[in-house]
Amino acid sequence: MCSTPAPTGRNWDGSRRITRHPRPLQVASTSPSRLLRAGQSSRCRQCGNRIDLYQRANQRPIALHPTELAITHAPEPCRWHLSSGIAYPHDDGSPWCRIPHAVLCPRRTPLCRTGPHLEAMRRQLAVHTRRLTDTGAFTLTPAPASTHAADSDAGSSARPVVQLLLCRYLAQHPVEDIRCVAQTRHRHRCTHPVLAPTAPAGAWRLLPTGPHRGQLTLPDVLMAVYDLGNLPYSEQLRWRAQRCPQHAVTPGAADLALAEWQPFDPLLHTAHIRTRLPHPPARQAKGR
């Protein structure tokens, strides 16, 4: 007995086969955020629970809890809302809001006063963290020990200080490992580094720490800074957007990750201050 094959477009039982065509994600040209929704989800490095990353009005990222909460359960200082992909630190008049993950993270101290509902959510996240660690899907990392700059090796600067656009930022990776955040045509993150061989590069310099945001003047200590201030304005914008030269001239390409720059604070980031230039140094600019 010979079986009759199913006709094209139908399953083996004769039912109609539903074909779902993937829709390409796009970003509107008027959107203030270039980040795709596919690049907003991540995992908390301290507890392993899911978080959603969004940019604030000052372009600094913030991790929000993935689900909305009723404003009756969230304290007023912890209410956030989204508009055009940007997170704002207040409610928008609706009965729902978003809340920072730092308020619910079981391994952090809450930033504001929590009620019974938020405490129950913190316990649920703590149980989920325990399950992830028991199954080996997540490994708890201890808090990094704070070491003095003089006792650290200058060549092991994993997070360098970069100066661009008259500001100083703490990079997430070494200068040569900073990766482009743009999306390629194959819908993957670009693998090219921001420090391209064909583009001008910065130079390592020993610069004073200096005061920060009206704080008292720190002791006159010279620290290693990767200075991009002498590059053209367009090149500094490219570094600030964390894009390779190919995607810097492609404004229509969306981002699959947030730029990993963190404003440098000499008081909070003392462990990352290096008093000697790295060896071997990163590629210097031509003619310097």
Secondary structure, DSSP 8 states (H G I E B T S, - for coil): -------TTB-TTS-B------------TT-S--B-GGGTEEE-TTT--EEEEEEETTS-EEEE-SS-EETTTS-GGG-BEEETTEEESS--SSSEEB-BHHHH-TTS--SS---HHHHHHHHHHHHHHHHHHHHTS-----------GGGS-GGG-SS-EEEETTEEEE-SS-GGG-B--BB-TTSSB---BSS-TTS---EEEEEE----TT-------EEEEEE-TTS-HHHHHHHHHT--HHHHT-TT--BSS----EE--TTTTGGG--SS--SS-----TT-
